[in-house]
Amino acid sequence: MIRSAIIGCGSYSPEKVMKNADFEGIVDTSDEWIVQRTGIHQRHIAAEGETTADLGEKAARAALKDAGIGVDQLDMIILATSTPDHTFPATAVEIQDRLDMRHGAAFDSQAVCSGFIFALTTADQYIRTGYAKTILVIGAETFSRILDWTDRTTCVLFGDGAGAVVVSAIEGEGTSADRGILTSHLRSDGAHKDKLYVDGGPSSTGTVGHLRMEGREVFRHAVGMITDVIEAAYAATGMTSEDIDWFIPHQANKRIIDASARKLDIAPEKVVITVDRHGNTSAASIPLALCEAVRDGRVKRGDVLLLEAMGGGFTWGSVLLRW
């Protein structure tokens, strides 16, 4: 059978670093307060004029270089983002143009913090059905542009960044020993849409709006929803937490990550954590964490990786793959 394997990985973080202490003159908070509740020490913030397309392009070029392929070998670009450069066209086509790609298709995928999981799953479906052979999947965000910098409960949580992977078709035997994506599971429940949202939009207010969140409610639902899609991945493959080499979760909050790992009986040393340095970069967080673990040598060929995310909507999902 056809499997979708990640053959290249790249990332980019803006040069500007904003540490927790930098918030002390903006809102009533402290480094201790932020670290205790989130595990975040710093985050990257896009420079003035630096857009989601800028970040995504740099991550894309790094992923293509890592894969050792040219743009001519791509069939498609899928960009996961909730902070596009424009209402339309899709920011993916902006990146397509910058890469001088004059063929195939490019489009955006919007599932907030679960965006990369949704985009990667979409790419897998195109590849498995034979519609495409090689797809560039990007997660890129400039969340700093939609934050209310007077709201200490949200502005300290988020950062900007981008990560990208090149996914390509390979032959598999149809077993859990195959390389590539083994299974993926997506969920959403719009009943929770008011717990994490942006209070603006083209057809509602005609404004961009700001991010709003009921933090306790998000935390309350997060661990259970994450467990749901991970248990589904185990059921589909016959694997257990013992088979996982690396758990790469959405980097929203270290307390959520730790609680999820404990509930799933995943050893702490198997958990990839970058939230302390990046904050919550929404759809960019998983590819940023993945690429870091690949670059520093933790992730090796044949390792089993478990990716998961939960975001506004609520949306949530998991991807289980062999590197």
C-alpha positions in Angstrom: 0.0 0.0 0.0 1.0 3.6 -0.3 2.2 5.4 2.8 3.0 9.1 3.3 6.5 9.6 4.7 8.1 12.8 6.0 11.3 13.2 4.0 12.3 16.7 5.0 11.7 19.2 7.9 12.4 22.9 8.3 11.5 25.7 10.7 11.9 29.4 11.3 11.4 31.6 14.3 11.5 35.4 14.2 14.6 37.1 15.5 12.9 39.1 18.2 12.6 37.3 21.5 10.2 38.5 24.1 11.0 37.2 27.6 8.5 37.0 30.5 10.1 40.0 32.2 9.2 42.1 29.2 5.5 41.8 30.1 5.9 43.3 33.5 5.7 46.8 32.1 2.7 46.0 30.0 0.3 44.0 32.2 0.1 42.9 35.8 2.2 39.8 35.7 5.6 38.3 36.5 8.0 35.7 35.2 7.2 33.5 38.2 3.4 33.8 37.5 3.8 32.9 33.8 6.2 30.0 34.4 4.2 28.5 37.2 1.0 28.4 35.1 2.3 27.7 31.6 6.0 26.6 31.7 6.7 29.4 29.2 9.9 31.5 29.6 10.0 33.3 26.3 8.5 33.5 22.8 9.4 34.9 19.4 7.6 37.9 18.0 7.4 38.8 14.3 9.0 42.1 13.4 7.0 45.0 12.0 6.1 44.1 8.5 7.1 40.5 8.9 4.1 38.3 7.8 2.9 34.8 8.1 4.0 34.3 4.4 7.5 35.5 5.3 7.7 32.9 8.1 6.2 30.1 6.1 8.4 30.7 3.1 11.6 30.4 5.2 10.4 27.2 6.9 9.3 25.9 3.5 12.7 26.5 1.9 14.5 24.9 4.9 12.2 21.8 4.5 12.8 21.5 0.8 16.6 21.8 1.3 16.4 19.1 4.0 14.5 16.8 1.7 16.9 17.4 -1.1 14.2 18.2 -3.7 13.2 21.1 -5.8 9.9 22.9 -6.1 9.4 21.1 -9.5 8.9 17.8 -7.5 6.0 19.2 -5.4 2.4 18.6 -6.4 0.8 20.7 -3.7 1.3 23.1 -0.8 -1.0 23.0 2.2 -0.6 25.8 4.8 -2.1 25.5 8.2 -2.7 29.0 9.7 -5.3 31.0 11.5 -3.4 34.3 10.9 -3.3 34.6 7.1 -1.8 37.6 5.4 -5.1 38.5 3.8 -8.7 37.4 4.0 -8.0 36.1 0.5 -6.2 34.9 -1.5 -4.9 32.0 0.6 -1.5 32.7 2.1 -0.4 29.3 0.6 -0.6 30.8 -2.9 1.6 33.7 -1.7 4.2 31.2 -0.6 3.7 29.2 -3.8 4.5 32.3 -5.8 7.6 33.2 -3.8 8.9 29.6 -4.4 8.3 30.2 -8.1 6.0 27.2 -8.3 3.8 27.5 -11.4 2.0 24.1 -11.2 -0.1 22.1 -8.8 -2.3 23.6 -6.1 -1.9 25.6 -2.9 -4.5 26.3 -0.2 -4.8 27.1 3.4 -6.2 24.9 6.2 -7.8 26.4 9.2 -8.2 24.4 12.4 -6.4 26.8 14.8 -3.9 24.9 17.0 -4.9 21.6 15.4 -4.2 23.0 12.0 -1.0 21.1 11.3 -2.5 17.8 12.3 -5.5 18.5 10.0 -3.2 19.6 7.1 -0.9 16.6 7.5 -3.9 14.3 7.5 -5.2 16.0 4.4 -1.9 15.6 2.7 -1.8 11.9 3.6 -5.3 11.4 2.1 -4.2 13.0 -1.2 -1.1 10.8 -1.3 -2.8 7.6 -0.4 -5.4 8.0 -3.1 -2.8 8.7 -5.7 -3.8 12.3 -6.4 -0.4 13.6 -5.3 3.1 12.1 -4.7 4.8 14.9 -2.8 3.3 17.7 -0.7 4.7 20.5 1.3 2.8 21.0 4.5 3.4 24.2 6.5 2.3 25.5 9.8 2.8 29.2 10.2 1.4 31.8 12.5 1.7 35.5 13.6 -0.5 35.2 16.6 1.0 38.4 18.1 -1.2 40.3 15.6 -4.5 39.1 17.1 -3.6 39.4 20.8 -5.1 41.8 23.2 -1.9 43.1 24.9 -4.0 44.3 27.9 -5.2 40.8 28.7 -2.6 39.1 30.8 -4.4 35.7 30.6 -3.8 35.4 26.9 -1.1 37.8 25.7 1.7 35.9 27.6 0.8 32.6 26.1 1.4 33.0 22.4 4.3 33.5 20.0 5.0 33.5 16.3 6.8 31.0 14.1 6.7 28.5 11.3 7.5 24.8 10.6 7.2 22.7 7.5 7.6 19.2 6.3 7.8 17.5 2.9 5.6 14.5 2.7 6.2 11.9 -0.1 4.6 8.7 -1.3 6.5 5.4 -0.5 5.6 1.8 -0.7 4.5 0.0 2.5 3.3 -3.5 3.5 0.2 -2.3 5.3 1.5 -3.1 8.7 2.6 -1.0 11.7 6.2 -1.7 10.8 5.8 0.5 7.7 7.6 3.8 7.5 5.3 6.9 7.2 1.9 7.9 8.6 0.3 4.8 10.1 -3.0 6.4 11.2 -4.6 9.7 11.9 -7.8 10.8 13.8 -9.5 14.1 13.6 -12.4 15.5 15.7 -14.3 18.8 16.2 -17.2 20.0 18.4 -18.6 23.4 17.6 -20.5 23.5 20.9 -17.3 24.8 22.5 -16.6 27.5 19.9 -17.1 30.3 22.5 -14.4 29.0 24.8 -11.5 29.9 22.5 -12.1 32.3 19.6 -11.3 35.6 18.0 -14.0 38.3 18.4 -13.9 39.6 14.9 -14.1 38.6 11.2 -15.0 39.8 7.7 -18.7 38.8 7.8 -19.4 39.5 11.5 -17.6 42.7 12.6 -15.6 43.6 9.6 -12.5 43.7 11.9 -9.6 41.4 12.6 -10.6 41.1 16.3 -8.6 39.7 19.3 -8.2 36.3 20.7 -10.4 35.4 23.6 -10.2 32.4 25.8 -11.8 30.7 28.8 -8.5 29.2 30.1 -10.0 26.9 32.7 -12.5 25.5 30.3 -9.9 24.8 27.7 -7.7 23.1 30.2 -10.6 21.1 31.6 -11.4 19.6 28.1 -7.9 19.3 26.8 -6.6 16.2 28.5 -9.8 14.1 27.8 -9.9 15.2 24.1 -6.2 14.4 23.6 -6.6 11.0 25.2 -9.6 10.3 22.9 -7.6 10.6 19.7 -4.5 8.9 21.0 -6.5 5.9 22.2 -8.0 5.8 18.7 -4.5 5.7 17.2 -3.6 2.8 19.5 -6.7 0.9 18.6 -6.1 1.4 14.9 -2.5 0.1 15.0 -2.4 -2.2 17.9 0.3 -0.1 19.5 0.5 1.1 23.1 2.4 3.9 24.9 5.3 1.5 25.3 5.8 1.5 21.5 6.1 5.3 21.3 9.6 6.6 21.0 8.7 10.3 20.9 5.5 12.1 22.0 5.4 15.5 20.2 2.3 17.3 21.4 1.0 20.8 20.6 3.0 23.2 22.7 0.2 25.1 24.4 0.9 24.7 28.1 3.4 22.5 29.9 0.8 21.6 32.5 -1.5 20.2 29.8 1.4 18.4 28.2 2.5 16.8 31.5 -1.0 15.8 32.5 -1.7 14.2 29.1 1.6 12.3 29.3 0.8 11.0 32.8 -2.7 9.9 31.8 -1.4 8.1 28.8 1.5 6.6 30.7 4.1 8.1 28.4 7.5 8.5 30.2 8.6 12.1 30.6 11.9 11.4 28.8 9.9 10.6 25.6 8.1 14.0 25.5 9.4 16.7 23.2 8.9 20.1 24.8 9.6 23.5 23.3 6.8 25.6 24.8 9.3 27.0 27.3 11.1 28.8 24.4 8.4 29.3 21.8 5.2 29.8 23.7 2.0 28.6 21.9 2.6 29.1 18.2 -0.7 27.4 17.3 -0.4 25.5 14.0 3.3 26.0 13.9 4.0 24.4 17.3 4.2 20.7 16.3 6.4 21.2 13.2 8.7 23.5 15.2 9.0 20.9 17.9 9.4 18.0 15.5 12.1 19.8 13.5 14.0 20.6 16.6 14.0 17.0 17.7 15.1 15.9 14.3 17.9 18.4 14.1 19.4 17.6 17.5 19.4 13.9 16.8 16.7 12.7 19.1 14.4 11.5 16.3 16.0 8.7 14.3 15.0 6.6 11.3 12.5 3.9 12.4 11.3 5.8 15.5 7.6 5.9 16.3 6.3 9.4 16.7 2.9 10.4 18.2 1.7 13.9 17.3 -1.4 15.5 18.8 -3.1 18.8 19.1 -6.2 20.5 20.4 -7.4 24.0 19.4 -10.3 26.4 19.1 -13.5 25.1 17.7 -12.9 22.8 19.6 -10.8 20.8 17.1 -8.4 18.0 18.1 -6.5 15.2 16.4 -3.6 12.8 16.4 -1.1 11.4 13.8 0.9 8.3 14.5 3.9 7.8 12.2 7.1 5.9 11.8 10.1 8.2 11.0 
